């Protein structure tokens, strides 16, 4: 077989072929240079990078924001009256600490011989004054009878003198008596009229005097009766009874101890009425108001209430407040039980908000907005804040994603590359 001449052929490049190869090589070099330049520009812009898994990212949303303040406290009895000794004496306790008591139940009995003796003395004086009052009634009746008798006798004498005077007037006309007899009859009649007038005035004055003396005797009796009633009340108070239904909190004196007047004996706890005592940081004191809503967690229960009282003073940089429960079933709670509460200071609807985070430590003036794999630093304006969210007033829109974790690793760079 005859061999061909391919082994002897030599490929010769034409000028056009050489130009095409140079063009392709140049384009490749250009693309490489452009890629390196873009990478350099990106690295220059971002300057640093952070792993995405190390960041906390939140979305800006539109919704309601409730500004709250957290506070710790405890369950306290709304009514916890302290029992005091009304008199000086020896206290006999009928209950022990922790005992259940009902309204009206005898809890302490005081022994006061001095008060008992005073009651007997005043009762005896009352009986004496009552006897005087009754005696004065009889004496008044007797004296009034005498006054009535004197007045009646004067009236009879007046009538007799009047008849004698008329008889004399008739007799003088018939010349049966002398002028002297007539004048004597007239004098007797005038004397009888005068005696009757005086007797009538004496009777009126006597009745007024008797009425006054009887009234005075009655007043002395009634005054003494008030004294006896007051001492009787004090004696009755020696038996001290429970004013609320609940338990005996703690005893402040020992059994059979001598106590003074107004000395505290024990404390009762009303189990039917509970309140919550909260300690609020003083920085929120000026924002607190009566009837603010409070959400509380007591053990596993979530309960609701409202502020009922705010202390006007600050102790240990805290303000003490009282919270009343709303109409709920609060059975199962105990006095001094720990309470975690949130006081709702303000409610806002339809506001831009984002999850609260450590980014607020830089002052809340800027955030890092996430766009693709680049976090851009943007300025913002924040408003109200709650325990969970913070209001965004300017700088962001609904749906934006921002980094809410701390910015310590960002060194306040304008942009940061987020590594996946």
matplotlib code that plots the C-alpha trace (Angstrom):
import matplotlib.pyplot as plt

x = [0.0, 1.4, 1.6, 0.2, 2.2, 0.4, 3.5, 5.4, 2.8, 3.3, 0.5, 1.1, -0.9, -2.4, -2.5, -6.2, -5.8, -3.1, -5.4, -8.3, -6.1, -4.7, -8.3, -9.5, -6.5, -6.9, -10.6, -9.7, -7.1, -9.7, -12.3, -9.9, -8.8, -12.4, -13.2, -10.3, -11.2, -14.8, -13.7, -11.3, -14.0, -16.5, -13.9, -13.0, -16.7, -17.5, -14.1, -15.1, -17.4, -19.5, -21.1, -24.9, -25.3, -23.8, -26.4, -30.0, -32.1, -35.6, -38.2, -39.9, -43.6, -46.7, -48.9, -49.8, -47.1, -47.7, -45.1, -44.6, -42.4, -41.6, -41.8, -41.5, -43.7, -45.6, -49.2, -50.4, -53.7, -55.8, -57.2, -54.8, -56.1, -54.1, -55.9, -55.2, -55.9, -58.7, -57.8, -55.1, -55.4, -54.3, -54.8, -56.0, -55.5, -58.1, -56.4, -52.9, -50.9, -52.3, -55.7, -58.8, -61.2, -64.6, -66.2, -67.4, -65.3, -63.7, -60.0, -58.8, -60.3, -59.0, -59.3, -59.5, -60.6, -60.3, -62.8, -65.2, -65.1, -65.7, -68.7, -70.2, -69.6, -71.2, -74.1, -74.7, -74.7, -77.2, -79.5, -79.3, -80.1, -83.0, -84.4, -84.0, -85.7, -88.7, -88.8, -88.8, -91.8, -93.8, -92.7, -93.7, -97.1, -97.6, -96.5, -98.6, -101.6, -100.9, -100.7, -103.9, -105.6, -104.5, -105.7, -109.1, -109.5, -108.7, -111.2, -113.9, -113.2, -113.4, -116.7, -118.1, -116.8, -118.4, -121.8, -121.5, -120.7, -123.7, -126.0, -124.6, -125.3, -128.9, -129.3, -128.0, -130.6, -133.3, -131.7, -131.3, -127.6, -125.5, -122.9, -120.2, -121.4, -121.4, -117.9, -116.8, -118.3, -116.5, -113.2, -113.6, -114.4, -111.3, -109.1, -110.5, -109.7, -106.2, -105.6, -106.9, -104.5, -101.6, -102.6, -102.8, -99.3, -97.9, -99.4, -97.9, -94.5, -94.7, -95.5, -92.6, -90.3, -91.5, -91.1, -87.5, -86.5, -88.0, -86.2, -82.9, -83.3, -84.1, -81.1, -78.8, -80.1, -79.8, -76.2, -75.3, -76.9, -74.6, -71.6, -72.7, -73.4, -69.9, -68.3, -70.4, -69.2, -65.6, -66.3, -67.9, -64.8, -62.7, -63.9, -62.1, -63.7, -62.4, -63.4, -62.6, -62.8, -59.4, -56.4, -54.3, -51.2, -48.9, -49.2, -47.6, -48.0, -47.8, -50.8, -51.7, -49.4, -50.2, -50.9, -51.3, -54.0, -53.7, -51.0, -50.9, -52.0, -52.1, -52.6, -55.4, -55.3, -58.4, -58.1, -61.1, -59.3, -55.8, -53.8, -50.3, -47.6, -45.1, -41.7, -41.3, -38.0, -38.2, -37.4, -40.9, -42.6, -43.8, -45.4, -47.5, -51.2, -54.1, -56.2, -53.3, -53.6, -51.3, -50.6, -49.2, -47.8, -48.3, -46.9, -48.5, -51.4, -51.7, -53.9, -55.0, -55.4, -55.1, -53.1, -55.0, -52.4, -49.0, -46.7, -45.6, -42.1, -39.1, -37.3, -34.1, -34.7, -38.1, -41.7, -44.2, -47.5, -50.7, -52.6, -56.2, -57.2, -60.0, -63.0, -61.1, -60.8, -57.8, -58.1, -54.9, -52.7, -51.0, -49.8, -46.2, -46.2, -43.8, -45.4, -43.8, -45.8, -45.9, -47.5, -48.9, -47.9, -49.1, -50.8, -50.2, -51.9, -50.6, -47.0, -43.8, -42.0, -39.1, -37.9, -36.0, -32.3, -28.8, -28.5, -30.2, -26.9, -25.5, -28.2, -30.8, -29.6, -28.6, -29.1, -27.6, -30.2, -29.8, -29.8, -28.8, -25.5, -24.6, -25.6, -25.8, -25.6, -28.7, -29.8, -33.1, -35.4, -36.9, -40.0, -41.7, -40.4, -41.9, -40.3, -40.4, -40.5, -39.4, -41.2, -39.4, -40.4, -38.1, -35.5, -37.1, -40.1, -42.4, -40.8, -37.2, -34.8, -32.3, -29.7, -30.9, -27.9, -25.0, -22.7, -19.4, -17.9, -19.0, -16.7, -19.3, -18.5, -20.7, -21.3, -20.5, -20.4, -22.7, -21.3, -23.7]
y = [0.0, 3.4, 5.9, 9.4, 12.6, 13.8, 13.2, 15.6, 18.5, 21.6, 23.8, 27.4, 30.1, 32.8, 36.4, 36.1, 32.9, 34.6, 37.6, 35.4, 33.6, 36.8, 38.2, 35.2, 35.2, 38.9, 38.5, 35.8, 38.0, 40.9, 38.7, 37.5, 41.1, 42.3, 39.4, 40.2, 43.9, 43.2, 41.0, 43.7, 46.3, 44.1, 43.4, 47.1, 48.0, 45.3, 45.4, 42.5, 39.5, 37.8, 34.3, 34.4, 31.7, 34.0, 36.7, 37.3, 38.6, 40.0, 41.3, 44.7, 44.3, 46.4, 45.7, 46.7, 47.6, 47.6, 49.5, 47.6, 47.6, 44.5, 44.3, 41.7, 41.5, 39.2, 38.3, 40.3, 40.3, 43.3, 43.2, 42.2, 44.0, 44.1, 43.3, 45.8, 45.6, 48.0, 48.1, 47.3, 43.7, 40.1, 38.6, 35.0, 33.8, 31.5, 30.9, 30.1, 31.3, 29.7, 28.9, 29.5, 32.1, 33.3, 36.8, 37.2, 34.3, 34.9, 35.2, 37.0, 37.6, 40.3, 40.3, 43.8, 43.9, 47.7, 48.1, 45.5, 47.3, 50.7, 49.2, 48.1, 51.5, 53.4, 51.0, 51.6, 55.4, 54.9, 53.0, 55.8, 58.5, 56.5, 56.4, 60.1, 60.6, 58.4, 60.2, 63.6, 62.4, 61.6, 64.9, 66.8, 65.2, 66.1, 69.7, 70.1, 68.8, 71.4, 74.2, 73.0, 73.0, 76.5, 77.8, 76.0, 77.5, 81.0, 80.4, 79.4, 82.4, 84.7, 83.3, 83.7, 87.3, 88.0, 86.7, 88.7, 91.8, 91.3, 90.7, 93.9, 95.9, 94.7, 95.2, 98.8, 99.7, 98.3, 100.1, 96.8, 97.4, 100.3, 101.9, 100.5, 97.0, 97.6, 98.9, 95.9, 93.5, 95.3, 95.1, 91.4, 90.9, 92.9, 90.9, 87.6, 88.7, 89.6, 86.3, 84.3, 86.1, 85.5, 81.9, 81.4, 82.9, 80.8, 77.7, 78.4, 79.2, 76.1, 73.9, 75.3, 74.7, 71.1, 70.5, 71.8, 69.8, 66.7, 67.3, 67.8, 64.6, 62.8, 64.3, 63.2, 59.7, 59.6, 61.0, 58.4, 55.8, 56.9, 56.5, 53.0, 52.1, 53.3, 51.2, 48.3, 48.7, 48.7, 45.6, 43.9, 44.8, 42.8, 39.9, 40.5, 38.9, 38.4, 41.2, 39.2, 35.6, 34.2, 33.0, 34.2, 35.6, 35.8, 36.4, 39.5, 38.6, 35.5, 33.8, 35.2, 38.2, 41.5, 44.1, 47.8, 49.8, 49.9, 47.2, 45.0, 41.5, 39.6, 40.1, 38.5, 37.8, 38.0, 35.1, 36.3, 39.5, 39.4, 42.1, 42.2, 44.4, 45.3, 47.0, 49.2, 51.0, 54.6, 55.6, 54.6, 56.3, 59.4, 57.2, 55.1, 55.8, 54.4, 51.7, 50.7, 47.1, 44.6, 41.1, 38.8, 35.3, 33.5, 30.0, 28.5, 31.0, 34.1, 36.6, 40.2, 43.2, 47.0, 49.4, 50.6, 52.5, 54.1, 55.0, 58.7, 57.8, 55.9, 53.3, 51.7, 53.2, 51.5, 52.6, 50.4, 49.8, 47.8, 45.8, 44.6, 41.4, 41.6, 39.3, 36.0, 32.7, 33.3, 30.2, 28.4, 31.5, 32.1, 35.1, 36.2, 34.1, 35.5, 37.4, 38.3, 41.2, 43.4, 46.9, 48.1, 51.8, 52.4, 50.7, 51.6, 50.2, 49.9, 50.9, 49.6, 47.4, 45.0, 42.5, 44.0, 43.1, 44.0, 46.4, 49.0, 49.2, 51.4, 54.0, 52.9, 55.4, 52.9, 49.3, 46.9, 46.3, 42.9, 43.0, 39.7, 38.9, 42.4, 44.2, 47.9, 50.4, 52.7, 55.4, 54.9, 56.7, 54.6, 55.4, 53.5, 50.2, 47.2, 44.2, 42.3, 44.9, 48.4, 51.0, 52.2, 55.7, 56.3, 54.6, 51.2, 49.8, 46.9, 43.6, 44.8, 42.4, 43.8, 42.4, 42.8, 41.1, 43.1, 45.0, 44.6, 42.6, 45.1, 47.9, 50.4, 49.5, 50.9, 47.4, 43.9, 40.7, 38.0, 34.5, 31.7]
z = [0.0, -1.0, 1.9, 1.6, 2.1, 5.3, 7.4, 5.3, 5.5, 7.7, 8.9, 8.2, 10.1, 8.1, 9.5, 10.2, 12.3, 14.3, 15.0, 16.2, 18.7, 20.0, 20.4, 22.4, 24.6, 25.3, 26.1, 28.6, 30.3, 30.4, 32.0, 34.6, 35.3, 35.6, 38.0, 40.2, 40.1, 41.1, 43.9, 45.1, 44.9, 46.8, 49.5, 49.6, 50.2, 52.7, 54.4, 56.8, 56.9, 59.5, 59.5, 59.2, 61.8, 64.4, 63.8, 65.0, 62.1, 62.5, 60.1, 60.4, 60.8, 61.1, 64.2, 67.8, 70.3, 74.0, 76.1, 79.4, 82.4, 84.3, 88.0, 90.8, 93.8, 96.1, 97.1, 100.1, 102.0, 101.1, 104.7, 107.4, 110.6, 113.7, 117.0, 119.8, 123.5, 124.4, 128.1, 130.6, 131.8, 131.4, 128.0, 127.6, 124.0, 122.6, 119.2, 118.0, 115.0, 111.8, 113.2, 111.1, 112.5, 111.5, 112.0, 115.6, 117.0, 120.4, 120.0, 123.1, 126.5, 128.8, 132.6, 134.1, 137.8, 137.9, 135.1, 136.6, 140.0, 138.3, 136.5, 139.9, 141.4, 138.6, 138.5, 142.2, 141.5, 138.7, 141.0, 143.6, 141.0, 139.7, 143.2, 143.5, 140.2, 141.3, 144.7, 142.9, 140.8, 144.0, 145.6, 142.5, 142.6, 146.3, 145.9, 142.8, 144.7, 147.4, 144.8, 143.2, 146.7, 147.5, 144.1, 144.5, 148.0, 146.7, 144.0, 146.5, 148.7, 145.6, 144.6, 148.2, 148.4, 145.0, 146.2, 149.5, 147.5, 145.3, 148.3, 150.0, 146.8, 146.8, 150.5, 150.5, 147.9, 150.2, 153.1, 154.9, 155.7, 156.5, 154.3, 156.5, 155.8, 152.1, 152.1, 154.2, 151.7, 148.8, 150.7, 151.2, 147.6, 146.5, 149.0, 147.6, 144.0, 145.0, 146.9, 143.9, 141.5, 143.8, 144.3, 140.5, 140.0, 142.8, 141.3, 137.9, 139.4, 141.6, 138.7, 136.7, 139.7, 140.1, 136.4, 136.5, 139.5, 138.0, 134.7, 136.6, 138.5, 135.2, 133.5, 136.3, 136.0, 132.2, 132.4, 134.8, 132.6, 129.7, 132.0, 132.9, 129.3, 128.3, 131.0, 130.0, 126.5, 127.7, 129.7, 126.7, 124.6, 127.0, 124.9, 121.6, 118.6, 115.0, 112.6, 109.4, 108.3, 107.7, 109.7, 112.6, 111.0, 114.0, 117.8, 119.2, 122.9, 125.0, 126.7, 130.1, 129.6, 131.2, 128.4, 128.3, 126.6, 122.7, 122.7, 119.6, 120.4, 117.0, 113.3, 111.3, 107.6, 105.4, 102.9, 100.9, 99.5, 98.0, 96.3, 94.7, 96.0, 93.2, 93.3, 90.2, 89.2, 90.1, 86.5, 85.6, 88.6, 86.7, 84.0, 86.4, 86.7, 88.6, 86.7, 84.4, 83.2, 84.8, 83.5, 86.3, 86.4, 89.7, 89.5, 86.4, 86.4, 84.3, 86.1, 85.3, 87.4, 87.6, 89.6, 92.7, 94.6, 94.0, 96.9, 96.9, 98.2, 96.8, 98.8, 97.4, 94.0, 93.8, 94.0, 95.8, 94.0, 94.8, 92.2, 92.5, 90.8, 88.3, 88.7, 88.3, 90.1, 92.3, 94.4, 95.1, 95.6, 98.9, 100.9, 100.1, 97.0, 94.3, 91.4, 88.0, 86.5, 83.4, 83.8, 80.5, 80.2, 76.6, 73.7, 70.1, 67.0, 63.4, 64.1, 62.5, 65.0, 65.2, 67.7, 70.6, 70.7, 71.8, 68.8, 71.0, 73.0, 70.4, 71.1, 68.5, 66.0, 63.2, 62.2, 59.6, 56.9, 55.2, 51.4, 49.7, 51.4, 52.3, 55.5, 54.9, 57.8, 57.8, 60.2, 62.0, 64.5, 67.2, 69.3, 72.1, 73.3, 75.0, 76.6, 73.2, 70.5, 69.6, 67.5, 64.2, 63.4, 60.4, 58.3, 57.6, 55.9, 56.5, 55.4, 55.8, 57.6, 60.0, 62.3, 65.9, 67.6, 68.9, 66.6, 68.4, 65.6, 62.9, 64.1, 62.8, 59.1, 56.4, 55.0, 56.1, 54.0, 55.5, 54.9, 54.5]

ax = plt.figure().add_subplot(projection="3d")
ax.plot(x, y, z, "-o")
ax.set_aspect("equal")
plt.show()
